[in-house]
């Protein structure tokens, strides 16, 4: 009799675990979907650069300033949002953040002056600042311990959305005009609806901060504070390398193709979509591989491994440029999930703050990089920008100084 009860209890426990696992994946998929919508909307900003550059008679420096305004409004707030929500979780902050993005889109569709464009992208940046740290923290919560996989699934939605933006802009905005940005507000409304459902799931979760903190401290790698700070500094430098190069691609790749190969604006947007789609694919690969072989090795391969392709890019024809951009996108993008989870393991218990810091720095480096590269393009030419940026991945050599957390934890 007791054996039968034990078997029934075991079956009940397994069924409960299975249901819980299904629930976790449904939340991860929902977070990835909202990330897709969020980053699709944000990617409309660089996608319409050729349009606003012509209509408003902007220089490359002013184009870079648009990116800087968007990225800085996102980057400065993100660590603060993450720090605050670690202490006081805000379940409905995701929907609030998307509300700011919605306002930014409506404003951008009717912006016919340079200052109005800056205000519009700043509102969108605030929405991003609220969304990313809290959504990343929820992905960590729903991961079931598979943090690399969860971050990759969350990130791949964002990168897929970033790749769709240029394609949608080429199909809807470039042929029919800037005002058609307003149609994308429907996607923002859909994201808000999904986010409200995620918020309800989050509110239903049992709150056991002491147990979680104790569990995290048990698994903490035994590193001195100095070593932790040194390792975080290396990771931040790697983020600089990655996102400065990414800024050259997301902000100026279309101009490079138009200038060097005389392709049309719509064709250039398609090439940008190919690059950004490869970024999405690489993002999904990085997290699970990091869970399996170690995050340090993924970081090493991802940053330094891009160098041969980036060094070749400025010296090849259009077909090879497209092929090399795919390799660059896949390899370079696999780093971020590994870097983020590695940093969260260095500083356990501060998931939101670390996510906000690294997302914020990624946005900030992208903005600063875009502004500086725009200035460089005005003073020289767009091809020279890619010849300079080709050497940035060599900074990946610094990965050799990072400790192997997996070995220390074992």
C-alpha positions in Angstrom: 0.0 0.0 0.0 2.8 2.4 1.0 4.7 1.5 -2.2 1.6 2.4 -4.3 1.2 5.7 -2.5 4.9 6.5 -3.0 4.6 5.7 -6.7 1.5 7.9 -6.9 3.2 10.7 -5.1 6.2 10.4 -7.5 3.9 10.5 -10.5 2.1 13.5 -9.1 5.4 15.3 -8.5 6.6 14.5 -12.1 3.3 15.8 -13.5 3.6 19.0 -11.5 7.2 19.5 -12.6 6.1 18.9 -16.2 3.3 21.5 -15.9 5.7 24.0 -14.3 8.3 23.4 -17.1 5.6 24.1 -19.7 4.6 27.3 -17.9 8.2 28.4 -17.8 8.7 27.9 -21.5 5.4 29.7 -22.3 6.7 32.8 -20.4 10.1 32.6 -22.1 8.5 32.5 -25.5 6.2 35.3 -24.5 9.2 37.4 -23.4 11.0 36.6 -26.6 7.9 37.6 -28.6 7.6 40.9 -26.8 11.4 41.5 -27.3 10.8 40.8 -31.0 8.1 43.5 -31.2 10.1 45.9 -29.1 13.2 45.7 -31.1 11.3 45.6 -34.5 9.9 49.0 -33.5 13.3 50.3 -32.4 15.1 49.1 -35.5 12.8 51.4 -37.6 14.9 54.3 -36.4 18.2 53.4 -38.2 16.2 51.8 -41.1 14.7 55.2 -42.1 18.0 57.1 -41.8 18.5 57.3 -45.6 14.9 58.7 -45.9 15.3 61.4 -43.2 18.8 62.2 -44.3 17.5 63.3 -47.7 14.2 64.9 -46.5 15.8 66.9 -43.7 19.2 67.5 -45.5 21.2 65.9 -42.6 24.9 65.3 -42.4 26.4 62.0 -41.3 27.2 63.7 -38.0 23.5 64.6 -37.5 22.6 61.0 -38.3 25.0 59.8 -35.7 23.5 62.3 -33.2 20.1 60.7 -33.7 21.5 57.3 -32.8 23.4 58.9 -29.9 20.2 60.4 -28.5 18.3 57.2 -28.8 21.0 55.0 -27.3 21.9 57.4 -24.5 18.3 57.8 -23.3 18.2 54.0 -23.1 21.7 53.4 -21.7 21.7 55.9 -18.8 18.4 54.7 -17.4 18.8 50.9 -17.8 21.2 50.3 -14.8 19.0 52.5 -12.6 15.9 50.6 -13.6 17.6 47.3 -13.0 18.9 48.3 -9.6 15.5 49.6 -8.5 13.5 46.6 -9.7 15.9 44.1 -8.0 14.8 45.7 -4.8 11.2 46.6 -5.7 9.9 44.5 -8.6 7.5 46.3 -10.8 5.3 43.7 -12.7 3.6 46.2 -14.9 6.8 48.1 -15.9 7.0 46.2 -19.2 3.7 47.6 -20.4 4.6 51.1 -19.2 7.9 51.0 -21.1 6.1 50.0 -24.3 3.8 53.0 -23.7 6.8 55.3 -24.1 7.8 53.5 -27.3 4.3 53.9 -28.6 4.5 57.7 -28.0 7.9 57.8 -29.7 6.6 56.1 -32.8 3.6 58.4 -33.2 5.8 61.4 -32.7 8.4 60.1 -35.2 5.8 59.6 -37.9 4.9 63.3 -37.7 8.5 64.6 -37.1 9.4 67.1 -39.8 12.4 68.8 -38.1 15.6 67.5 -36.7 14.8 68.5 -33.0 11.5 66.7 -33.3 13.2 63.5 -34.5 15.6 63.7 -31.5 12.6 64.0 -29.1 10.9 61.0 -30.8 13.9 58.7 -30.6 14.5 59.8 -27.0 11.0 58.6 -26.0 11.6 55.3 -27.7 14.9 55.0 -25.8 13.2 55.5 -22.5 10.8 52.7 -23.4 13.8 50.4 -24.1 15.4 51.4 -20.8 12.4 50.2 -18.9 11.8 47.1 -20.9 15.2 45.4 -21.1 16.4 45.0 -17.5 13.0 43.8 -16.1 12.4 41.5 -19.1 15.9 40.0 -18.7 15.3 39.5 -15.0 12.0 37.7 -15.7 13.8 35.5 -18.3 16.3 34.6 -15.6 13.5 33.8 -13.2 11.7 31.5 -15.7 14.9 29.8 -16.8 14.7 26.8 -14.4 18.5 27.1 -14.0 19.3 27.1 -17.7 20.3 30.7 -17.7 22.2 30.7 -21.0 19.4 29.1 -22.9 16.8 31.5 -21.3 18.9 34.6 -22.2 19.5 33.3 -25.7 15.8 32.6 -26.3 15.0 36.1 -24.9 17.7 37.7 -27.0 16.9 35.9 -30.2 13.5 37.6 -30.2 15.1 41.0 -30.0 17.6 40.3 -32.7 14.9 38.8 -35.0 12.9 42.0 -34.5 16.0 44.1 -35.3 16.4 42.2 -38.6 12.7 42.7 -39.5 12.7 46.4 -39.0 14.8 47.3 -42.2 12.7 44.8 -44.3 9.4 46.4 -43.1 10.8 49.8 -43.6 11.8 48.9 -47.2 8.3 47.6 -47.9 6.2 50.2 -46.1 8.1 53.3 -45.1 10.6 54.0 -47.9 8.0 53.7 -50.8 5.1 55.5 -49.0 6.7 58.0 -46.7 7.7 58.7 -43.1 4.1 59.1 -41.8 3.6 55.3 -42.3 5.7 54.7 -39.2 2.4 55.2 -37.4 1.1 51.9 -38.6 3.6 50.2 -36.4 1.9 51.5 -33.3 -0.4 48.5 -33.7 2.5 46.3 -33.0 3.2 48.3 -29.8 -0.4 47.8 -28.7 -0.1 44.0 -29.3 3.1 44.0 -27.2 1.3 45.8 -24.3 -1.4 43.1 -24.3 1.1 40.3 -24.1 3.1 42.1 -21.5 0.1 42.5 -19.3 -0.3 38.7 -19.4 3.3 38.2 -18.4 2.8 40.6 -15.5 -0.1 38.6 -14.2 2.1 35.4 -14.2 4.9 37.3 -12.4 2.5 38.6 -9.7 1.3 35.0 -9.1 4.8 33.7 -8.4 5.7 33.0 -4.7 8.1 35.5 -3.3 11.0 33.8 -1.5 13.9 36.3 -1.7 15.8 34.9 1.3 15.9 31.3 -0.1 16.9 32.5 -3.5 19.7 34.7 -2.2 21.0 31.8 0.0 21.0 29.5 -3.0 22.8 32.1 -5.1 25.5 32.6 -2.5 26.1 28.8 -2.2 27.0 28.7 -5.9 29.1 31.9 -5.8 32.5 31.4 -7.4 35.3 32.1 -4.9 36.8 35.2 -6.3 38.2 38.3 -4.6 36.4 41.6 -5.0 39.4 42.9 -7.0 39.2 39.9 -9.4 35.5 40.4 -9.8 36.0 44.1 -10.6 38.8 43.3 -13.0 36.7 40.7 -14.8 33.8 43.0 -15.1 36.1 45.7 -16.5 37.3 43.2 -19.2 33.7 42.3 -20.1 32.8 46.0 -20.4 35.8 46.5 -22.8 34.6 43.6 -24.8 31.1 45.1 -25.0 32.8 48.3 -26.3 34.5 46.3 -29.0 31.4 44.4 -30.0 28.9 47.4 -30.1 31.3 49.9 -31.7 31.6 47.5 -34.6 27.8 46.8 -34.5 27.2 50.5 -34.7 29.1 50.7 -37.9 26.9 48.0 -39.4 23.5 49.0 -38.1 23.8 52.8 -38.7 26.0 53.0 -41.8 25.9 49.7 -43.6 23.2 50.9 -46.0 25.2 54.1 -46.7 28.3 52.0 -47.3 26.5 49.7 -49.8 24.8 52.7 -51.6 28.1 54.6 -51.7 30.5 51.9 -52.8 28.2 49.6 -54.9 25.5 52.1 -56.1 22.7 49.9 -54.9 19.2 51.3 -54.3 17.9 52.3 -50.8 15.5 49.4 -50.8 18.2 46.9 -51.9 20.5 48.2 -49.2 17.7 47.6 -46.6 17.5 44.0 -47.8 21.2 43.5 -47.3 20.9 45.1 -43.8 18.1 42.6 -43.1 20.4 39.7 -44.1 23.1 40.9 -41.7 20.6 41.4 -38.8 19.0 38.1 -39.4 22.4 36.4 -39.1 22.8 38.4 -35.8 19.5 36.8 -34.6 20.8 33.3 -35.5 24.1 33.8 -33.7 22.4 35.1 -30.6 20.4 31.9 -30.3 23.5 29.8 -30.6 25.6 31.6 -28.0 23.6 30.9 -24.8 23.1 27.1 -25.1 26.6 26.5 -26.3 27.9 28.6 -23.3 25.8 26.4 -21.0 27.6 23.3 -22.5 31.2 24.3 -23.1 31.6 27.3 -20.9 30.9 31.0 -21.4 34.5 32.1 -21.5 35.1 30.0 -24.6 32.0 31.4 -26.4 33.2 34.9 -25.6 36.7 34.2 -26.9 35.4 32.7 -30.2 32.7 35.3 -30.7 34.8 38.5 -30.3 38.2 37.5 -31.7 36.7 35.1 -34.3 35.2 38.0 -36.2 38.6 39.6 -36.9 39.4 37.7 -40.2 36.0 38.5 -41.7 36.0 42.2 -40.6 39.5 42.7 -41.9 38.4 41.3 -45.3 35.1 43.2 -45.6 36.3 46.6 -46.9 38.3 44.9 -49.8 35.7 42.7 -51.5 32.9 43.0 -54.0 29.2 43.2 -53.3 28.5 39.4 -53.2 31.4 38.7 -50.9 30.4 41.7 -48.7 27.0 40.1 -48.2 28.6 36.7 -47.4 31.1 38.1 -45.0 28.4 40.1 -43.2 26.6 36.9 -42.5 29.7 35.3 -40.9 30.3 38.5 -38.9 26.7 38.7 -37.7 26.5 35.0 -36.6 29.9 35.0 -34.8 29.8 38.4 -33.2 26.3 38.2 -31.9 26.8 34.9 -30.0 28.8 36.8 -27.4 26.2 38.9 -25.6 24.2 36.2 -23.9 27.4 34.6 -22.7 28.8 37.9 -21.5 25.6 38.8 -19.7 25.2 35.4 -17.9 29.0 35.4 -17.1 28.6 38.8 -15.4 25.5 37.7 -13.5 27.5 34.7 -12.2 30.3 37.1 -11.1 27.8 39.2 -9.1 25.0 36.8 -7.9 21.8 38.2 -6.6 22.0 41.4 -8.8 20.4 40.0 -12.0 18.4 43.1 -12.9 21.2 45.6 -12.1 23.8 43.6 -14.1 21.3 43.2 -17.0 20.6 47.0 -16.9 24.3 47.8 -16.7 25.2 45.6 -19.7 22.2 46.4 -21.8 22.7 50.1 -21.0 26.4 49.9 -21.9 25.5 48.1 -25.1 23.1 50.9 -26.1 25.5 53.6 -24.9 28.4 52.2 -26.9 26.2 51.9 -29.9 25.2 55.5 -29.6 28.6 56.9 -28.9 30.1 54.7 -31.7 27.5 55.9 -34.2 28.1 59.6 -33.4 31.9 59.2 -33.6 31.8 57.1 -36.7 29.4 59.6 -38.4 31.9 62.4 -37.6 34.7 60.3 -39.0 32.7 59.6 -42.2 32.1 63.3 -42.7 35.8 64.1 -42.4 37.0 61.1 -44.5 34.6 58.8 -46.3 32.3 55.9 -45.4 34.7 53.2 -46.7 37.5 54.5 -44.4 35.1 53.9 -41.4 35.0 50.2 -42.2 38.8 50.0 -42.6 39.2 51.4 -39.1 36.5 49.3 -37.5 37.9 46.2 -38.9 40.5 46.1 -36.1 38.1 46.3 -33.2 37.5 42.5 -32.8 41.2 42.1 -32.0 40.3 43.5 -28.6 38.9 40.0 -28.0 42.4 38.9 -27.0 41.6 40.3 -23.5 39.2 37.3 -23.0 42.3 35.3 -22.0 42.4 37.2 -18.7 38.9 36.1 -17.6 38.7 33.3 -14.9 37.0 30.0 -15.7 33.9 30.2 -13.5 32.7 26.7 -14.4 35.9 25.1 -13.0 35.8 27.3 -9.8 32.1 26.5 -9.2 32.8 22.7 -9.5 
